[in-house]
Amino acid sequence: MQPKNALAQERDILNGIKGRVGNLGSQQSRGKDTLGFQHRDDLADSITISYRYLDSLKSNRLDSSLDDFYTFFSIPPNYVSLGNNGSPAYPVLFSPVLKAGWDAGFHAFDAYRFTLENSRFYKTTRPFSQITYLLASGKEQFINILHTQNIKPNWNFGFQYKLITAPGFFKTQNTNHNSYRLFSNYQGNKKRYAAYFILMGNKLTASENGGIRSDTFLTNSDYSRRFTVPVNLGGDAPFGNNIFSTKVSTGNFYTNFTAFFRQSYDFGKRDSIAINDTTEEYLFYPKLRFQHTITYNTYGFHFSDQLPSPSDAVVDSAIFKQWYDTTLNINSGLNFSLQDKWKIITNDFVLRQFPETKNPAQFIEAGLRLENISGKFSHSTFFPQLIILPIFQVQTTYTNRNYFNTVLHGEYRNRTKNKKWDALAKGEFYVTGLNLGDYNAYASLTRFLNSKLGDVQIIFQNVSRTPSFIFNDLSSFNLSNHLAQKKENTTVLYLAAENPKFTISFRNTSIANYTYFKNYYQIAQYGSLINLTQVQAYRKSRVSKRFSLYSDFIIQQTAGNSPVRVPLFYTRQRFAFEGVFFKNLNLVTGLDVNYNTLYKANNYSPVEGQFFPQDTTTINNLPAVAFFFNFRIKTFTGLLRLENLNTASVNNGFGFTNNNFAAPHYPTPGLLFRIGVQWRFIN
């Protein structure tokens, strides 16, 4: 859970830096006085920057807090990853797929992707740039660049680029992720026409080693250098930590491209308000909106194991037989490949009506969405008993399919003028096509009590969905050729209370016909109802004037022997010394501790790119301990972090070799040293 950040800190970085950053005000130059000297406007160097997410009414400020290192990092702290930055990961707080309609089924790298849902549309009074650079042990790098500016007061443009490169500490573990996003939003001078544009892409590349061959290697002094530990996939390839080498011989290659364009035109009531004797501000209150959105998406999911040497392919061929019931002849090397490709064009037509003239946050919406879907799947003649001949490569054929969906959707929204009540009800129903009968019904009600008690919220959601396409027998990744027949049905009830002192939430999730991988390649649908109860809480406690304790808690329990495996208890505790010194030095330093109770953590299938339940290995880790030292001087932020201090061991000499585990045979790294900087520029 990401804690609410102090508003005072937000104002300190964006509004409190004299001569550079200030509060929003008019940037019009003041006139000259009687002596002919121009009076300086202190607000000429000021900036106000805010952003909204797509389809959101809430305006947000940039996060300038220092207490959480993960504000600057690529993955949230409450995720389980396979140890390397950019490796497959899933959240500790289990959440099913709550999306009706088409879904490819590959979610192990979702934490690193740019998506429409996490895209921001900015509004800023001056050009703004932000550069984040992190460097870690093992030559790991993380770069995040953001620039946005208003070309005109009613037209914003920006771009964002993110790079993750991590060679890792074990063989065949390197990751290389590249993501970019161009975005723009425009509103006509008369406030009738509006347009939103996004162009983005993700290229996610990750080697897969299948875990280490035996956990006993970790306590053997011969393998104190972790890159010498034998792994299950990738042959006997030499270890390399060259950050400029992105070659992946055994691993997953996921790509995604999105072009998004939305236009709307409003009919309504014109008005104006007098600013002074000579100036009026033009106002417009919409009554009826016509909106059209066109989206073009491409997706590519590819697993490849290309080992030219037969000697390197021996180990991999044994793993393919043991895990995937696939026999490979390696006399001429290894050439194994699975690939699904998708192209989706979506047209969405919306009619929105605003019942109350001066409240655009109250509306009724009806829409029609048309989806054209085309898929291309690679297949081998010899599946499931695949044979690679000594001379000839496997002859791969491709299957092409075209699908469509017709979707009716609607929404009612009412955020009252006094901002005390916020009601939302929306739904969508697939009336024809590939996902006929799918639906998603969502309703929420939020009540603002006061500044001390904060908000209370209740949410209800029910989703009936066709299982993800990876479970379809046409997918090249469905090696068992079994088709999931029944629709998943998920019901979620969520209650939350949030205020400046604490946040607490309760969620109950019920899932019928849960579809999952039961081992490395076979799929199944769980016949009984899965019921999962989760409680999540956050609190900041002031221990003394300079010391604070940030506490996150998660309790979750599922009844019966369901395939959903979660730890009963998870906590994150940050004990920090913090304050502002020498007027400009904002400092936060302390310890960050993560811990969850023992449980049978999910295993991972590298070919399928899927986490799956297992019953043989219980993961019982020590608390993960990190030291952090973060500071900010005006618009410059410095970060230092020592991770996995808990791995210190005196066995076979002192070292950080007492590794925790993310999954069976997937140890996490020992001591990690991270250092980073972030600059914010106002042009």
Secondary structure, DSSP 8 states (H G I E B T S, - for coil): ------HHHHHHHHT-STTTS----------B-TTS-B---GGGG---EEEEETT----B------S-GGGSSSS-TTEEE-SSTTS-EEESS-------S------TTGGG---STT-EEEEESS-EEEEEEEEEGGGEEEEEEEEEEEEETTEEEEEEEEEEEE--SSSS--EEEEEEEEEEEEE-TTS-EEEEEEEEEEEEEEE---SBS-GGGGG-GGG-SGGGS-BSSSTT------TT----SEEEEEEEEEEEEEEEEEEEEEEEEESSSS-EEEEEEEEEEEEEEEEEEEEEEEEEEEE-SHHHHHHHHHHHHHHH------TT-EEEEEEEEEEEEEEEEEEEE-SSTT-TTEEEEEEEEEEEEEEEEEEETT-SS----SSS---EEEEEEEEEEEEEEEEEEEE-TTSSEEEEEEEEEEEEETTTT-EEEEEEEEEEEETTTEEEEEEEEEEEE---GGGSTTSTT-TT-----S-EEEEEEEEEEE-SSEEEEEEEEEEESEEEESSSS-EEEE-S-EEEEEEEEEEEEE-SSSEEEEEEEEEEEE-SS-S----SEEEEEEEEEEEEETTTEEEEEEEEEEEE--B---EEETTTTEEE--SS--B----EEEEEEEEEETTEEEEEEEE-GGGEE-TTSSEE----EEETTEE--S-EEEEEEEEEEE-
